[in-house]
Amino acid sequence: MKYLVPARSPAEAIERLTPPGISPTRKLFRPKFHHLLAEMPQVDAGQETQDEEVRLTVKVLTAIREGVLSSLDELDIPDIAPGDFGRIILGIEEPKVFGDAIRGGTEIVLALW
């Protein structure tokens, strides 16, 4: 089974993937959960059954959920204006470079609205 590959430098990866002029509340990062990305399986759409991948995904997302709930004060969640949207990135995969283009992979985010 293959797993997601966490970015070596998540803050740098986020900066490289963020277009200019994006609100800071849309690119916040909290490192506490980043390591869990390495336990998240890659899903292969061509694979007939995905039972083990689903089980591991639920396990990782449950660990992140419990961690977020138990450390809300540490996460320093910003106030979001009515009608606005923000996110805290909890894990980001290593970006892939294709010539002059860069493409992001999977991100685990805590959505704020």
C-alpha positions as CSV (number, residue, x, y, z in Angstrom):
1,M,0.0,0.0,0.0
2,K,1.2,3.5,-0.8
3,Y,0.9,6.5,1.5
4,L,0.7,10.2,1.0
5,V,4.1,12.0,1.2
6,P,4.0,15.0,3.6
7,A,5.8,18.1,2.3
8,R,9.4,18.4,3.8
9,S,8.7,22.1,4.4
10,P,5.0,22.6,4.6
11,A,5.1,26.4,5.1
12,E,7.2,26.8,2.0
13,A,5.0,24.4,0.0
14,I,1.9,26.4,0.9
15,E,3.6,29.7,-0.1
16,R,4.7,28.2,-3.5
17,L,1.1,26.9,-4.2
18,T,-0.7,30.1,-3.1
19,P,-1.5,32.7,-5.8
20,P,-0.6,36.3,-5.0
21,G,-3.3,38.3,-3.3
22,I,-4.9,35.4,-1.4
23,S,-6.1,36.3,2.1
24,P,-3.8,35.0,4.9
25,T,-6.9,33.3,6.4
26,R,-6.9,30.9,3.5
27,K,-3.3,29.7,3.9
28,L,-2.8,29.3,7.6
29,F,-0.8,26.3,8.7
30,R,-0.6,24.5,12.1
31,P,2.1,21.8,12.2
32,K,0.7,19.7,15.0
33,F,-1.0,17.2,12.6
34,H,1.2,17.3,9.6
35,H,3.0,14.0,10.4
36,L,-0.3,12.1,10.2
37,L,-0.4,12.7,6.5
38,A,2.3,9.9,6.1
39,E,-0.3,7.5,7.6
40,M,-3.0,8.4,5.1
41,P,-3.2,5.8,2.3
42,Q,-3.3,6.7,-1.4
43,V,-6.5,5.6,-3.0
44,D,-6.1,3.7,-6.3
45,A,-9.3,4.1,-8.3
46,G,-8.4,1.0,-10.3
47,Q,-8.3,-1.2,-7.2
48,E,-11.3,-3.4,-6.9
49,T,-11.6,-3.2,-3.1
50,Q,-10.5,-0.4,-0.8
51,D,-11.5,-1.7,2.6
52,E,-8.1,-1.3,4.2
53,E,-7.5,2.1,2.7
54,V,-10.9,3.3,4.0
55,R,-10.2,1.8,7.4
56,L,-6.9,3.6,7.6
57,T,-8.3,6.9,6.3
58,V,-11.0,6.8,9.0
59,K,-8.4,6.1,11.6
60,V,-6.2,9.0,10.6
61,L,-9.2,11.5,10.2
62,T,-10.5,10.4,13.6
63,A,-7.1,11.0,15.2
64,I,-7.0,14.5,13.6
65,R,-10.6,15.2,14.7
66,E,-9.8,14.2,18.3
67,G,-6.6,16.2,18.3
68,V,-8.3,19.3,17.0
69,L,-11.1,19.1,19.6
70,S,-8.6,18.6,22.4
71,S,-6.3,21.5,21.3
72,L,-8.7,24.2,20.1
73,D,-6.9,26.9,22.2
74,E,-3.5,25.9,20.8
75,L,-4.7,26.2,17.2
76,D,-5.2,29.9,17.5
77,I,-8.2,29.9,15.2
78,P,-8.7,33.4,13.7
79,D,-12.1,35.2,13.6
80,I,-13.7,34.9,10.2
81,A,-16.0,37.7,9.1
82,P,-19.6,36.8,8.2
83,G,-19.7,35.5,4.7
84,D,-15.9,35.0,4.5
85,F,-14.1,31.7,4.4
86,G,-10.7,30.6,5.8
87,R,-8.9,27.4,6.4
88,I,-6.1,26.0,8.6
89,I,-4.0,23.6,6.7
90,L,-3.2,20.6,9.0
91,G,-1.2,18.6,6.5
92,I,0.0,19.1,2.9
93,E,1.5,16.7,0.5
94,E,4.8,17.5,-1.2
95,P,4.0,19.6,-4.4
96,K,4.9,18.1,-7.7
97,V,6.8,20.1,-10.3
98,F,6.2,19.7,-14.0
99,G,8.5,21.9,-16.0
100,D,7.6,25.4,-15.0
101,A,4.3,24.4,-13.4
102,I,3.8,23.3,-9.8
103,R,0.8,21.2,-8.7
104,G,-0.3,20.6,-5.2
105,G,-1.3,17.3,-3.9
106,T,-3.6,16.3,-1.1
107,E,-4.2,18.7,1.8
108,I,-6.0,18.1,5.0
109,V,-7.7,21.3,6.1
110,L,-9.9,22.6,8.9
111,A,-12.4,24.8,7.1
112,L,-13.5,28.0,8.8
113,W,-16.6,30.0,7.9
